[in-house]
């Protein structure tokens, strides 16, 4: 699923675009599942508690 952008939730009504996932913050992901069809979807995750590496 193509990722369009990631934003940090600043408060209940404000977000700011970011390029980094930060522990202790909530992130809003905007995706374009149909790839160019302008049918964007968003997903707001809970507070990031840790970042874990995955196997290559």
Legacy VTK file of the C-alpha trace (Angstrom):
# vtk DataFile Version 3.0
C-alpha trace
ASCII
DATASET POLYDATA
POINTS 56 float
0.000 0.000 0.000
1.690 3.270 -1.076
2.417 5.602 1.834
1.645 9.243 0.993
2.823 10.918 4.201
3.316 10.531 7.960
2.284 13.196 10.467
2.810 13.614 14.226
-0.256 14.300 16.346
0.561 17.496 18.278
-2.738 17.844 20.142
-6.351 16.822 19.607
-6.755 18.905 16.437
-3.245 19.612 15.128
-0.774 17.487 13.151
2.617 18.231 11.608
4.240 16.348 8.730
7.360 14.400 9.667
9.889 11.979 8.202
10.719 10.297 11.500
8.795 7.932 13.790
9.331 9.060 17.392
8.830 7.045 20.597
6.261 8.716 22.866
4.244 10.243 19.986
1.151 9.273 18.002
1.551 9.149 14.225
-1.033 9.591 11.479
-0.375 7.600 8.302
-1.979 8.674 5.019
-2.012 5.976 2.327
-3.223 5.651 -1.265
-4.297 1.991 -1.579
-5.334 2.236 -5.255
-2.157 4.074 -6.301
-3.132 7.432 -7.811
-6.910 7.119 -7.570
-7.110 9.948 -4.961
-8.926 7.643 -2.522
-6.603 8.369 0.379
-7.078 6.539 3.681
-5.649 7.393 7.073
-4.696 5.442 10.165
-3.876 6.944 13.570
-1.733 4.650 15.700
-1.585 4.629 19.486
1.441 6.114 21.232
4.679 4.559 19.964
6.260 2.652 22.842
9.325 1.210 21.143
10.963 0.742 17.775
12.182 -2.757 17.100
14.447 -3.900 14.272
13.221 -6.686 12.027
15.292 -9.435 10.481
16.651 -8.586 6.991
LINES 1 57
56 0 1 2 3 4 5 6 7 8 9 10 11 12 13 14 15 16 17 18 19 20 21 22 23 24 25 26 27 28 29 30 31 32 33 34 35 36 37 38 39 40 41 42 43 44 45 46 47 48 49 50 51 52 53 54 55
